[in-house]
Amino acid sequence: MYYVISQADGLTTKRPASATNTDRAANKGMVVPMSTTNATTARTIIAKSGMILPATIDQQTDFNLITTAMSIYYKRSGCLGSFATAVAVADAMRDSSAVVVLYVGLDGGQDARVLWPNSITFTKDNKIVAKCYCTLRKQWKTGLLQSLEGVSE
């Protein structure tokens, strides 16, 4: 149960939180001192060494952690795709730069794309996906790194 603690006229009052607490505060001209929110915890993975890594890395991730995370993601994904490609996409994400990639579609056809990576995630089903802005489609796309054949920065 959540409680709201308020101080008015020198007295401290503790009462169960309810939908009407905000209305009471507005009517009395006071501020509700505490609010609660529901938050989700970031998913993490644990390396054999015991190191705890975020399942998603982005531009805010520590510089030294990006290469380590990519190595662990790659091994855990079964070494699908090219490690050099995965690292190039991670470097572009870190540096806020674009990569030109050869993309292999589900039908086997190839296209060249310019992608601006924003984040890389190791999914629950052991795949590495990147969220990138695609200049061809002019929208954000999320795709498997293993489907990228060649990368040029």
N, CA, C and O atoms as a GROMACS GRO file, in nm:
protein
  612
    1MET      N    1   0.085  -0.118   0.000
    1MET     CA    2   0.000   0.000   0.000
    1MET      C    3   0.089   0.123   0.000
    1MET      O    4   0.193   0.124   0.066
    2TYR      N    5   0.050   0.226  -0.072
    2TYR     CA    6   0.124   0.352  -0.078
    2TYR      C    7   0.060   0.451   0.018
    2TYR      O    8  -0.061   0.451   0.037
    3TYR      N    9   0.144   0.535   0.078
    3TYR     CA   10   0.094   0.636   0.170
    3TYR      C   11   0.136   0.773   0.123
    3TYR      O   12   0.240   0.790   0.059
    4VAL      N   13   0.055   0.871   0.154
    4VAL     CA   14   0.088   1.010   0.128
    4VAL      C   15   0.113   1.075   0.263
    4VAL      O   16   0.030   1.067   0.353
    5ILE      N   17   0.227   1.140   0.274
    5ILE     CA   18   0.261   1.209   0.398
    5ILE      C   19   0.254   1.358   0.368
    5ILE      O   20   0.320   1.406   0.275
    6SER      N   21   0.176   1.430   0.445
    6SER     CA   22   0.165   1.574   0.423
    6SER      C   23   0.186   1.648   0.552
    6SER      O   24   0.156   1.598   0.661
    7GLN      N   25   0.238   1.769   0.541
    7GLN     CA   26   0.257   1.854   0.657
    7GLN      C   27   0.175   1.981   0.636
    7GLN      O   28   0.198   2.056   0.542
    8ALA      N   29   0.081   2.002   0.723
    8ALA     CA   30  -0.002   2.122   0.717
    8ALA      C   31  -0.023   2.171   0.859
    8ALA      O   32  -0.052   2.092   0.949
    9ASP      N   33  -0.010   2.297   0.879
    9ASP     CA   34  -0.027   2.359   1.011
    9ASP      C   35   0.065   2.296   1.115
    9ASP      O   36   0.027   2.287   1.231
   10GLY      N   37   0.185   2.252   1.075
   10GLY     CA   38   0.281   2.196   1.169
   10GLY      C   39   0.254   2.052   1.207
   10GLY      O   40   0.331   1.995   1.285
   11LEU      N   41   0.149   1.992   1.156
   11LEU     CA   42   0.116   1.853   1.188
   11LEU      C   43   0.152   1.764   1.070
   11LEU      O   44   0.132   1.802   0.955
   12THR      N   45   0.204   1.645   1.099
   12THR     CA   46   0.236   1.548   0.995
   12THR      C   47   0.124   1.446   0.989
   12THR      O   48   0.088   1.386   1.090
   13THR      N   49   0.070   1.426   0.870
   13THR     CA   50  -0.040   1.332   0.851
   13THR      C   51   0.004   1.224   0.754
   13THR      O   52   0.061   1.253   0.649
   14LYS      N   53  -0.024   1.098   0.789
   14LYS     CA   54   0.006   0.986   0.701
   14LYS      C   55  -0.125   0.915   0.673
   14LYS      O   56  -0.192   0.867   0.765
   15ARG      N   57  -0.163   0.909   0.545
   15ARG     CA   58  -0.288   0.843   0.509
   15ARG      C   59  -0.268   0.763   0.381
   15ARG      O   60  -0.179   0.795   0.302
   16PRO      N   61  -0.348   0.660   0.358
   16PRO     CA   62  -0.335   0.581   0.236
   16PRO      C   63  -0.355   0.668   0.113
   16PRO      O   64  -0.441   0.756   0.111
   17ALA      N   65  -0.274   0.642   0.011
   17ALA     CA   66  -0.286   0.717  -0.114
   17ALA      C   67  -0.414   0.678  -0.186
   17ALA      O   68  -0.451   0.561  -0.188
   18SER      N   69  -0.479   0.775  -0.244
   18SER     CA   70  -0.600   0.747  -0.321
   18SER      C   71  -0.608   0.847  -0.435
   18SER      O   72  -0.530   0.942  -0.442
   19ALA      N   73  -0.702   0.826  -0.523
   19ALA     CA   74  -0.717   0.914  -0.639
   19ALA      C   75  -0.758   1.054  -0.597
   19ALA      O   76  -0.740   1.149  -0.673
   20THR      N   77  -0.814   1.068  -0.476
   20THR     CA   78  -0.863   1.199  -0.435
   20THR      C   79  -0.756   1.282  -0.365
   20THR      O   80  -0.782   1.398  -0.334
   21ASN      N   81  -0.638   1.228  -0.339
   21ASN     CA   82  -0.533   1.307  -0.272
   21ASN      C   83  -0.494   1.428  -0.353
   21ASN      O   84  -0.474   1.535  -0.296
   22THR      N   85  -0.484   1.416  -0.482
   22THR     CA   86  -0.448   1.528  -0.568
   22THR      C   87  -0.558   1.633  -0.564
   22THR      O   88  -0.530   1.753  -0.560
   23ASP      N   89  -0.685   1.588  -0.565
   23ASP     CA   90  -0.797   1.682  -0.558
   23ASP      C   91  -0.796   1.757  -0.425
   23ASP      O   92  -0.820   1.878  -0.422
   24ARG      N   93  -0.766   1.687  -0.315
   24ARG     CA   94  -0.760   1.752  -0.184
   24ARG      C   95  -0.650   1.857  -0.182
   24ARG      O   96  -0.669   1.967  -0.130
   25ALA      N   97  -0.535   1.822  -0.240
   25ALA     CA   98  -0.423   1.915  -0.241
   25ALA      C   99  -0.456   2.038  -0.325
   25ALA      O  100  -0.422   2.150  -0.286
   26ALA      N  101  -0.523   2.019  -0.438
   26ALA     CA  102  -0.559   2.131  -0.524
   26ALA      C  103  -0.658   2.224  -0.454
   26ALA      O  104  -0.649   2.346  -0.467
   27ASN      N  105  -0.753   2.166  -0.381
   27ASN     CA  106  -0.853   2.246  -0.311
   27ASN      C  107  -0.792   2.326  -0.197
   27ASN      O  108  -0.838   2.436  -0.168
   28LYS      N  109  -0.688   2.273  -0.132
   28LYS     CA  110  -0.626   2.342  -0.019
   28LYS      C  111  -0.509   2.429  -0.064
   28LYS      O  112  -0.452   2.502   0.017
   29GLY      N  113  -0.472   2.422  -0.192
   29GLY     CA  114  -0.362   2.502  -0.241
   29GLY      C  115  -0.226   2.449  -0.202
   29GLY      O  116  -0.128   2.524  -0.203
   30MET      N  117  -0.218   2.320  -0.167
   30MET     CA  118  -0.088   2.263  -0.130
   30MET      C  119  -0.042   2.162  -0.234
   30MET      O  120  -0.119   2.122  -0.321
   31VAL      N  121   0.081   2.124  -0.225
   31VAL     CA  122   0.140   2.030  -0.319
   31VAL      C  123   0.145   1.892  -0.256
   31VAL      O  124   0.182   1.880  -0.139
   32VAL      N  125   0.109   1.790  -0.331
   32VAL     CA  126   0.121   1.654  -0.281
   32VAL      C  127   0.270   1.622  -0.276
   32VAL      O  128   0.338   1.631  -0.378
   33PRO      N  129   0.323   1.586  -0.158
   33PRO     CA  130   0.468   1.574  -0.143
   33PRO      C  131   0.530   1.452  -0.211
   33PRO      O  132   0.651   1.450  -0.233
   34MET      N  133   0.452   1.352  -0.244
   34MET     CA  134   0.511   1.233  -0.303
   34MET      C  135   0.414   1.172  -0.403
   34MET      O  136   0.294   1.166  -0.378
   35SER      N  137   0.467   1.128  -0.513
   35SER     CA  138   0.384   1.056  -0.608
   35SER      C  139   0.454   0.926  -0.643
   35SER      O  140   0.577   0.917  -0.635
   36THR      N  141   0.378   0.828  -0.681
   36THR     CA  142   0.436   0.700  -0.716
   36THR      C  143   0.416   0.674  -0.864
   36THR      O  144   0.315   0.715  -0.922
   37THR      N  145   0.512   0.606  -0.924
   37THR     CA  146   0.499   0.568  -1.065
   37THR      C  147   0.541   0.424  -1.079
   37THR      O  148   0.619   0.372  -0.999
   38ASN      N  149   0.489   0.360  -1.179
   38ASN     CA  150   0.532   0.225  -1.210
   38ASN      C  151   0.649   0.234  -1.306
   38ASN      O  152   0.642   0.304  -1.407
   39ALA      N  153   0.756   0.164  -1.276
   39ALA     CA  154   0.874   0.166  -1.362
   39ALA      C  155   0.914   0.022  -1.392
   39ALA      O  156   0.891  -0.070  -1.313
   40THR      N  157   0.976   0.004  -1.506
   40THR     CA  158   1.027  -0.128  -1.540
   40THR      C  159   1.178  -0.126  -1.524
   40THR      O  160   1.243  -0.024  -1.548
   41THR      N  161   1.232  -0.237  -1.486
   41THR     CA  162   1.377  -0.247  -1.473
   41THR      C  163   1.436  -0.286  -1.607
   41THR      O  164   1.376  -0.362  -1.683
   42ALA      N  165   1.552  -0.234  -1.633
   42ALA     CA  166   1.620  -0.267  -1.758
   42ALA      C  167   1.663  -0.413  -1.753
   42ALA      O  168   1.712  -0.461  -1.651
   43ARG      N  169   1.645  -0.484  -1.864
   43ARG     CA  170   1.687  -0.623  -1.872
   43ARG      C  171   1.838  -0.629  -1.881
   43ARG      O  172   1.900  -0.549  -1.951
   44THR      N  173   1.897  -0.722  -1.811
   44THR     CA  174   2.042  -0.739  -1.813
   44THR      C  175   2.076  -0.884  -1.846
   44THR      O  176   1.993  -0.973  -1.836
   45ILE      N  177   2.201  -0.904  -1.887
   45ILE     CA  178   2.253  -1.039  -1.906
   45ILE      C  179   2.380  -1.050  -1.823
   45ILE      O  180   2.448  -0.951  -1.798
   46ILE      N  181   2.412  -1.171  -1.781
   46ILE     CA  182   2.529  -1.193  -1.698
   46ILE      C  183   2.629  -1.278  -1.776
   46ILE      O  184   2.596  -1.387  -1.823
   47ALA      N  185   2.751  -1.227  -1.789
   47ALA     CA  186   2.857  -1.299  -1.858
   47ALA      C  187   2.909  -1.410  -1.768
   47ALA      O  188   2.882  -1.410  -1.648
   48LYS      N  189   2.983  -1.505  -1.826
   48LYS     CA  190   3.039  -1.614  -1.746
   48LYS      C  191   3.130  -1.562  -1.636
   48LYS      O  192   3.143  -1.625  -1.531
   49SER      N  193   3.192  -1.448  -1.659
   49SER     CA  194   3.282  -1.389  -1.559
   49SER      C  195   3.205  -1.327  -1.443
   49SER      O  196   3.265  -1.291  -1.342
   50GLY      N  197   3.073  -1.316  -1.457
   50GLY     CA  198   2.991  -1.254  -1.353
   50GLY      C  199   2.959  -1.109  -1.382
   50GLY      O  200   2.883  -1.046  -1.308
   51MET      N  201   3.015  -1.055  -1.488
   51MET     CA  202   2.990  -0.917  -1.526
   51MET      C  203   2.845  -0.901  -1.570
   51MET      O  204   2.794  -0.981  -1.648
   52ILE      N  205   2.780  -0.798  -1.520
   52ILE     CA  206   2.641  -0.771  -1.555
   52ILE      C  207   2.640  -0.666  -1.666
   52ILE      O  208   2.696  -0.557  -1.652
   53LEU      N  209   2.576  -0.702  -1.777
   53LEU     CA  210   2.570  -0.614  -1.894
   53LEU      C  211   2.426  -0.579  -1.926
   53LEU      O  212   2.336  -0.660  -1.905
   54PRO      N  213   2.403  -0.458  -1.976
   54PRO     CA  214   2.267  -0.426  -2.019
   54PRO      C  215   2.234  -0.503  -2.145
   54PRO      O  216   2.321  -0.526  -2.229
   55ALA      N  217   2.109  -0.543  -2.161
   55ALA     CA  218   2.067  -0.614  -2.282
   55ALA      C  219   2.055  -0.518  -2.399
   55ALA      O  220   2.054  -0.561  -2.514
   56THR      N  221   2.048  -0.389  -2.371
   56THR     CA  222   2.044  -0.287  -2.475
   56THR      C  223   2.154  -0.186  -2.450
   56THR      O  224   2.167  -0.132  -2.340
   57ILE      N  225   2.233  -0.160  -2.554
   57ILE     CA  226   2.334  -0.056  -2.545
   57ILE      C  227   2.297   0.056  -2.642
   57ILE      O  228   2.237   0.032  -2.746
   58ASP      N  229   2.334   0.177  -2.605
   58ASP     CA  230   2.306   0.292  -2.691
   58ASP      C  231   2.418   0.394  -2.675
   58ASP      O  232   2.524   0.361  -2.621
   59GLN      N  233   2.396   0.515  -2.721
   59GLN     CA  234   2.499   0.618  -2.717
   59GLN      C  235   2.535   0.660  -2.575
   59GLN      O  236   2.641   0.718  -2.553
   60GLN      N  237   2.449   0.630  -2.479
   60GLN     CA  238   2.475   0.666  -2.340
   60GLN      C  239   2.555   0.559  -2.266
   60GLN      O  240   2.598   0.581  -2.153
   61THR      N  241   2.574   0.444  -2.329
   61THR     CA  242   2.648   0.334  -2.266
   61THR      C  243   2.795   0.370  -2.255
   61THR      O  244   2.851   0.434  -2.345
   62ASP      N  245   2.857   0.329  -2.146
   62ASP     CA  246   2.999   0.355  -2.125
   62ASP      C  247   3.081   0.306  -2.244
   62ASP      O  248   3.061   0.196  -2.294
   63PHE      N  249   3.174   0.391  -2.288
   63PHE     CA  250   3.257   0.364  -2.405
   63PHE      C  251   3.323   0.226  -2.399
   63PHE      O  252   3.322   0.153  -2.498
   64ASN      N  253   3.381   0.190  -2.285
   64ASN     CA  254   3.452   0.063  -2.271
   64ASN      C  255   3.359  -0.057  -2.268
   64ASN      O  256   3.400  -0.169  -2.298
   65LEU      N  257   3.234  -0.035  -2.232
   65LEU     CA  258   3.138  -0.144  -2.220
   65LEU      C  259   3.081  -0.187  -2.355
   65LEU      O  260   3.035  -0.301  -2.368
   66ILE      N  261   3.084  -0.099  -2.454
   66ILE     CA  262   3.022  -0.129  -2.583
   66ILE      C  263   3.089  -0.248  -2.651
   66ILE      O  264   3.021  -0.341  -2.696
   67THR      N  265   3.223  -0.247  -2.659
   67THR     CA  266   3.294  -0.358  -2.725
   67THR      C  267   3.276  -0.488  -2.647
   67THR      O  268   3.259  -0.594  -2.707
   68THR      N  269   3.281  -0.480  -2.515
   68THR     CA  270   3.261  -0.600  -2.432
   68THR      C  271   3.121  -0.657  -2.455
   68THR      O  272   3.105  -0.778  -2.474
   69ALA      N  273   3.021  -0.571  -2.452
   69ALA     CA  274   2.883  -0.615  -2.472
   69ALA      C  275   2.867  -0.679  -2.609
   69ALA      O  276   2.802  -0.783  -2.622
   70MET      N  277   2.924  -0.618  -2.713
   70MET     CA  278   2.911  -0.673  -2.848
   70MET      C  279   2.977  -0.812  -2.856
   70MET      O  280   2.923  -0.901  -2.922
   71SER      N  281   3.091  -0.831  -2.791
   71SER     CA  282   3.158  -0.962  -2.791
   71SER      C  283   3.070  -1.068  -2.726
   71SER      O  284   3.057  -1.179  -2.777
   72ILE      N  285   3.011  -1.033  -2.613
   72ILE     CA  286   2.926  -1.129  -2.541
   72ILE      C  287   2.797  -1.155  -2.620
   72ILE      O  288   2.754  -1.270  -2.632
   73TYR      N  289   2.736  -1.050  -2.673
   73TYR     CA  290   2.615  -1.068  -2.754
   73TYR      C  291   2.644  -1.163  -2.871
   73TYR      O  292   2.566  -1.254  -2.899
   74TYR      N  293   2.757  -1.141  -2.937
   74TYR     CA  294   2.792  -1.219  -3.056
   74TYR      C  295   2.810  -1.367  -3.022
   74TYR      O  296   2.759  -1.454  -3.093
   75LYS      N  297   2.882  -1.395  -2.913
   75LYS     CA  298   2.902  -1.536  -2.873
   75LYS      C  299   2.770  -1.600  -2.834
   75LYS      O  300   2.743  -1.714  -2.872
   76ARG      N  301   2.688  -1.527  -2.759
   76ARG     CA  302   2.560  -1.583  -2.714
   76ARG      C  303   2.461  -1.602  -2.828
   76ARG      O  304   2.369  -1.683  -2.818
   77SER      N  305   2.478  -1.528  -2.937
   77SER     CA  306   2.386  -1.542  -3.051
   77SER      C  307   2.425  -1.658  -3.141
   77SER      O  308   2.358  -1.685  -3.240
   78GLY      N  309   2.533  -1.729  -3.105
   78GLY     CA  310   2.578  -1.841  -3.186
   78GLY      C  311   2.669  -1.798  -3.299
   78GLY      O  312   2.684  -1.870  -3.398
   79CYS      N  313   2.729  -1.681  -3.285
   79CYS     CA  314   2.823  -1.627  -3.386
   79CYS      C  315   2.759  -1.615  -3.524
   79CYS      O  316   2.824  -1.640  -3.625
   80LEU      N  317   2.632  -1.577  -3.526
   80LEU     CA  318   2.561  -1.558  -3.653
   80LEU      C  319   2.602  -1.424  -3.714
   80LEU      O  320   2.612  -1.325  -3.643
   81GLY      N  321   2.623  -1.421  -3.842
   81GLY     CA  322   2.663  -1.299  -3.908
   81GLY      C  323   2.810  -1.270  -3.887
   81GLY      O  324   2.885  -1.356  -3.839
   82SER      N  325   2.851  -1.151  -3.923
   82SER     CA  326   2.991  -1.111  -3.914
   82SER      C  327   3.014  -1.028  -3.788
   82SER      O  328   2.940  -0.934  -3.760
   83PHE      N  329   3.118  -1.064  -3.711
   83PHE     CA  330   3.152  -0.987  -3.592
   83PHE      C  331   3.199  -0.848  -3.632
   83PHE      O  332   3.168  -0.750  -3.563
   84ALA      N  333   3.273  -0.838  -3.742
   84ALA     CA  334   3.322  -0.707  -3.789
   84ALA      C  335   3.203  -0.615  -3.821
   84ALA      O  336   3.209  -0.495  -3.794
   85THR      N  337   3.098  -0.671  -3.878
   85THR     CA  338   2.979  -0.592  -3.908
   85THR      C  339   2.914  -0.543  -3.780
   85THR      O  340   2.875  -0.426  -3.770
   86ALA      N  341   2.900  -0.632  -3.682
   86ALA     CA  342   2.839  -0.595  -3.554
   86ALA      C  343   2.918  -0.484  -3.486
   86ALA      O  344   2.859  -0.389  -3.433
   87VAL      N  345   3.050  -0.495  -3.487
   87VAL     CA  346   3.134  -0.393  -3.424
   87VAL      C  347   3.126  -0.261  -3.500
   87VAL      O  348   3.124  -0.154  -3.439
   88ALA      N  349   3.122  -0.266  -3.634
   88ALA     CA  350   3.111  -0.144  -3.714
   88ALA      C  351   2.980  -0.070  -3.686
   88ALA      O  352   2.979   0.052  -3.678
   89VAL      N  353   2.871  -0.145  -3.671
   89VAL     CA  354   2.742  -0.083  -3.640
   89VAL      C  355   2.746  -0.024  -3.499
   89VAL      O  356   2.694   0.085  -3.476
   90ALA      N  357   2.808  -0.095  -3.405
   90ALA     CA  358   2.821  -0.043  -3.268
   90ALA      C  359   2.907   0.083  -3.264
   90ALA      O  360   2.875   0.178  -3.193
   91ASP      N  361   3.016   0.084  -3.341
   91ASP     CA  362   3.102   0.203  -3.347
   91ASP      C  363   3.026   0.322  -3.406
   91ASP      O  364   3.039   0.434  -3.358
   92ALA      N  365   2.949   0.297  -3.510
   92ALA     CA  366   2.869   0.404  -3.571
   92ALA      C  367   2.766   0.457  -3.472
   92ALA      O  368   2.741   0.578  -3.465
   93MET      N  369   2.706   0.367  -3.395
   93MET     CA  370   2.609   0.408  -3.293
   93MET      C  371   2.678   0.496  -3.190
   93MET      O  372   2.628   0.603  -3.154
   94ARG      N  373   2.793   0.452  -3.142
   94ARG     CA  374   2.869   0.526  -3.040
   94ARG      C  375   2.908   0.664  -3.090
   94ARG      O  376   2.902   0.762  -3.015
   95ASP      N  377   2.950   0.673  -3.218
   95ASP     CA  378   3.001   0.798  -3.274
   95ASP      C  379   2.892   0.885  -3.338
   95ASP      O  380   2.922   0.992  -3.391
   96SER      N  381   2.767   0.841  -3.333
   96SER     CA  382   2.655   0.912  -3.397
   96SER      C  383   2.680   0.932  -3.546
   96SER      O  384   2.657   1.040  -3.600
   97SER      N  385   2.728   0.826  -3.610
   97SER     CA  386   2.752   0.834  -3.753
   97SER      C  387   2.671   0.727  -3.825
   97SER      O  388   2.608   0.642  -3.762
   98ALA      N  389   2.673   0.733  -3.956
   98ALA     CA  390   2.595   0.639  -4.036
   98ALA      C  391   2.684   0.528  -4.088
   98ALA      O  392   2.806   0.540  -4.092
   99VAL      N  393   2.619   0.420  -4.129
   99VAL     CA  394   2.687   0.311  -4.198
   99VAL      C  395   2.612   0.282  -4.326
   99VAL      O  396   2.489   0.294  -4.332
  100VAL      N  397   2.687   0.244  -4.429
  100VAL     CA  398   2.625   0.197  -4.554
  100VAL      C  399   2.635   0.046  -4.549
  100VAL      O  400   2.744  -0.010  -4.535
  101VAL      N  401   2.521  -0.021  -4.561
  101VAL     CA  402   2.519  -0.166  -4.546
  101VAL      C  403   2.457  -0.231  -4.668
  101VAL      O  404   2.373  -0.172  -4.737
  102LEU      N  405   2.498  -0.353  -4.694
  102LEU     CA  406   2.430  -0.438  -4.790
  102LEU      C  407   2.330  -0.519  -4.709
  102LEU      O  408   2.368  -0.596  -4.621
  103TYR      N  409   2.205  -0.501  -4.739
  103TYR     CA  410   2.098  -0.566  -4.665
  103TYR      C  411   2.045  -0.681  -4.748
  103TYR      O  412   2.017  -0.666  -4.867
  104VAL      N  413   2.031  -0.798  -4.685
  104VAL     CA  414   1.977  -0.915  -4.752
  104VAL      C  415   1.835  -0.935  -4.700
  104VAL      O  416   1.815  -0.962  -4.582
  105GLY      N  417   1.738  -0.923  -4.788
  105GLY     CA  418   1.598  -0.938  -4.750
  105GLY      C  419   1.559  -1.084  -4.735
  105GLY      O  420   1.638  -1.174  -4.766
  106LEU      N  421   1.438  -1.108  -4.689
  106LEU     CA  422   1.388  -1.245  -4.670
  106LEU      C  423   1.379  -1.321  -4.802
  106LEU      O  424   1.388  -1.443  -4.804
  107ASP      N  425   1.360  -1.247  -4.912
  107ASP     CA  426   1.351  -1.312  -5.043
  107ASP      C  427   1.489  -1.338  -5.105
  107ASP      O  428   1.498  -1.392  -5.216
  108GLY      N  429   1.595  -1.299  -5.034
  108GLY     CA  430   1.730  -1.321  -5.084
  108GLY      C  431   1.786  -1.206  -5.164
  108GLY      O  432   1.904  -1.208  -5.201
  109GLY      N  433   1.706  -1.106  -5.193
  109GLY     CA  434   1.752  -0.990  -5.269
  109GLY      C  435   1.840  -0.899  -5.184
  109GLY      O  436   1.827  -0.897  -5.061
  110GLN      N  437   1.929  -0.825  -5.248
  110GLN     CA  438   2.020  -0.735  -5.178
  110GLN      C  439   1.989  -0.590  -5.211
  110GLN      O  440   1.955  -0.558  -5.325
  111ASP      N  441   2.001  -0.505  -5.111
  111ASP     CA  442   1.985  -0.362  -5.126
  111ASP      C  443   2.096  -0.293  -5.048
  111ASP      O  444   2.144  -0.347  -4.947
  112ALA      N  445   2.138  -0.177  -5.093
  112ALA     CA  446   2.231  -0.094  -5.016
  112ALA      C  447   2.147   0.006  -4.937
  112ALA      O  448   2.055   0.068  -4.992
  113ARG      N  449   2.178   0.022  -4.812
  113ARG     CA  450   2.103   0.114  -4.725
  113ARG      C  451   2.200   0.200  -4.646
  113ARG      O  452   2.311   0.157  -4.615
  114VAL      N  453   2.157   0.321  -4.613
  114VAL     CA  454   2.231   0.407  -4.521
  114VAL      C  455   2.152   0.406  -4.390
  114VAL      O  456   2.037   0.449  -4.386
  115LEU      N  457   2.216   0.358  -4.285
  115LEU     CA  458   2.150   0.344  -4.155
  115LEU      C  459   2.222   0.428  -4.050
  115LEU      O  460   2.345   0.436  -4.048
  116TRP      N  461   2.144   0.489  -3.963
  116TRP     CA  462   2.196   0.564  -3.849
  116TRP      C  463   2.156   0.487  -3.723
  116TRP      O  464   2.044   0.503  -3.673
  117PRO      N  465   2.248   0.403  -3.669
  117PRO     CA  466   2.213   0.321  -3.553
  117PRO      C  467   2.189   0.404  -3.427
  117PRO      O  468   2.262   0.500  -3.400
  118ASN      N  469   2.087   0.365  -3.352
  118ASN     CA  470   2.052   0.433  -3.228
  118ASN      C  471   2.074   0.344  -3.107
  118ASN      O  472   2.118   0.391  -3.002
  119SER      N  473   2.044   0.214  -3.120
  119SER     CA  474   2.065   0.121  -3.009
  119SER      C  475   2.080  -0.021  -3.064
  119SER      O  476   2.036  -0.052  -3.175
  120ILE      N  477   2.145  -0.105  -2.983
  120ILE     CA  478   2.164  -0.246  -3.018
  120ILE      C  479   2.115  -0.327  -2.899
  120ILE      O  480   2.150  -0.299  -2.784
  121THR      N  481   2.034  -0.429  -2.928
  121THR     CA  482   1.973  -0.509  -2.821
  121THR      C  483   2.000  -0.656  -2.843
  121THR      O  484   1.994  -0.706  -2.956
  122PHE      N  485   2.031  -0.725  -2.733
  122PHE     CA  486   2.041  -0.870  -2.733
  122PHE      C  487   1.905  -0.920  -2.685
  122PHE      O  488   1.869  -0.901  -2.569
  123THR      N  489   1.830  -0.985  -2.776
  123THR     CA  490   1.692  -1.022  -2.745
  123THR      C  491   1.685  -1.148  -2.658
  123THR      O  492   1.785  -1.218  -2.639
  124LYS      N  493   1.567  -1.175  -2.607
  124LYS     CA  494   1.546  -1.294  -2.524
  124LYS      C  495   1.565  -1.424  -2.601
  124LYS      O  496   1.595  -1.527  -2.542
  125ASP      N  497   1.548  -1.419  -2.734
  125ASP     CA  498   1.568  -1.540  -2.815
  125ASP      C  499   1.708  -1.542  -2.879
  125ASP      O  500   1.728  -1.603  -2.984
  126ASN      N  501   1.804  -1.476  -2.813
  126ASN     CA  502   1.947  -1.480  -2.850
  126ASN      C  503   1.977  -1.427  -2.989
  126ASN      O  504   2.058  -1.485  -3.062
  127LYS      N  505   1.915  -1.319  -3.026
  127LYS     CA  506   1.943  -1.250  -3.152
  127LYS      C  507   1.994  -1.110  -3.119
  127LYS      O  508   1.963  -1.053  -3.015
  128ILE      N  509   2.074  -1.055  -3.211
  128ILE     CA  510   2.121  -0.918  -3.195
  128ILE      C  511   2.045  -0.832  -3.295
  128ILE      O  512   2.051  -0.856  -3.416
  129VAL      N  513   1.974  -0.732  -3.245
  129VAL     CA  514   1.899  -0.643  -3.331
  129VAL      C  515   1.946  -0.500  -3.310
  129VAL      O  516   1.988  -0.462  -3.200
  130ALA      N  517   1.937  -0.421  -3.415
  130ALA     CA  518   1.975  -0.280  -3.407
  130ALA      C  519   1.856  -0.194  -3.446
  130ALA      O  520   1.786  -0.223  -3.543
  131LYS      N  521   1.834  -0.088  -3.370
  131LYS     CA  522   1.732   0.010  -3.405
  131LYS      C  523   1.805   0.121  -3.478
  131LYS      O  524   1.894   0.186  -3.422
  132CYS      N  525   1.768   0.143  -3.604
  132CYS     CA  526   1.838   0.239  -3.690
  132CYS      C  527   1.738   0.324  -3.766
  132CYS      O  528   1.625   0.282  -3.794
  133TYR      N  529   1.781   0.445  -3.799
  133TYR     CA  530   1.702   0.528  -3.889
  133TYR      C  531   1.747   0.496  -4.031
  133TYR      O  532   1.865   0.507  -4.063
  134CYS      N  533   1.653   0.455  -4.114
  134CYS     CA  534   1.682   0.419  -4.252
  134CYS      C  535   1.651   0.539  -4.341
  134CYS      O  536   1.537   0.586  -4.346
  135THR      N  537   1.754   0.588  -4.413
  135THR     CA  538   1.734   0.704  -4.499
  135THR      C  539   1.651   0.670  -4.623
  135THR      O  540   1.588   0.758  -4.681
  136LEU      N  541   1.652   0.544  -4.665
  136LEU     CA  542   1.572   0.502  -4.780
  136LEU      C  543   1.423   0.505  -4.748
  136LEU      O  544   1.343   0.562  -4.822
  137ARG      N  545   1.387   0.445  -4.635
  137ARG     CA  546   1.246   0.438  -4.593
  137ARG      C  547   1.200   0.562  -4.518
  137ARG      O  548   1.080   0.586  -4.503
  138LYS      N  549   1.297   0.642  -4.470
  138LYS     CA  550   1.270   0.762  -4.391
  138LYS      C  551   1.188   0.731  -4.265
  138LYS      O  552   1.093   0.801  -4.231
  139GLN      N  553   1.229   0.623  -4.197
  139GLN     CA  554   1.166   0.585  -4.071
  139GLN      C  555   1.259   0.498  -3.990
  139GLN      O  556   1.359   0.446  -4.040
  140TRP      N  557   1.225   0.482  -3.862
  140TRP     CA  558   1.304   0.397  -3.772
  140TRP      C  559   1.272   0.251  -3.802
  140TRP      O  560   1.156   0.214  -3.815
  141LYS      N  561   1.375   0.171  -3.811
  141LYS     CA  562   1.360   0.027  -3.837
  141LYS      C  563   1.442  -0.050  -3.734
  141LYS      O  564   1.546  -0.002  -3.688
  142THR      N  565   1.395  -0.168  -3.700
  142THR     CA  566   1.469  -0.258  -3.614
  142THR      C  567   1.494  -0.385  -3.693
  142THR      O  568   1.401  -0.446  -3.746
  143GLY      N  569   1.620  -0.425  -3.702
  143GLY     CA  570   1.653  -0.542  -3.782
  143GLY      C  571   1.765  -0.624  -3.723
  143GLY      O  572   1.842  -0.576  -3.639
  144LEU      N  573   1.773  -0.748  -3.768
  144LEU     CA  574   1.878  -0.839  -3.723
  144LEU      C  575   2.013  -0.799  -3.781
  144LEU      O  576   2.025  -0.771  -3.900
  145LEU      N  577   2.116  -0.796  -3.696
  145LEU     CA  578   2.249  -0.764  -3.745
  145LEU      C  579   2.302  -0.874  -3.837
  145LEU      O  580   2.383  -0.846  -3.926
  146GLN      N  581   2.257  -0.996  -3.818
  146GLN     CA  582   2.305  -1.106  -3.902
  146GLN      C  583   2.257  -1.092  -4.047
  146GLN      O  584   2.311  -1.158  -4.135
  147SER      N  585   2.157  -1.008  -4.072
  147SER     CA  586   2.108  -0.990  -4.208
  147SER      C  587   2.186  -0.882  -4.284
  147SER      O  588   2.159  -0.857  -4.401
  148LEU      N  589   2.282  -0.820  -4.218
  148LEU     CA  590   2.366  -0.719  -4.283
  148LEU      C  591   2.491  -0.787  -4.334
  148LEU      O  592   2.563  -0.851  -4.258
  149GLU      N  593   2.518  -0.774  -4.463
  149GLU     CA  594   2.630  -0.845  -4.524
  149GLU      C  595   2.760  -0.766  -4.520
  149GLU      O  596   2.859  -0.817  -4.468
  150GLY      N  597   2.762  -0.648  -4.572
  150GLY     CA  598   2.883  -0.569  -4.577
  150GLY      C  599   2.857  -0.431  -4.519
  150GLY      O  600   2.750  -0.374  -4.542
  151VAL      N  601   2.952  -0.377  -4.446
  151VAL     CA  602   2.932  -0.248  -4.383
  151VAL      C  603   3.048  -0.158  -4.420
  151VAL      O  604   3.163  -0.200  -4.420
  152SER      N  605   3.016  -0.033  -4.451
  152SER     CA  606   3.117   0.068  -4.479
  152SER      C  607   3.080   0.192  -4.399
  152SER      O  608   2.966   0.238  -4.403
  153GLU      N  609   3.177   0.247  -4.328
  153GLU     CA  610   3.149   0.366  -4.246
  153GLU      C  611   3.177   0.492  -4.325
  153GLU      O  612   3.159   0.602  -4.274
   0.00000   0.00000   0.00000
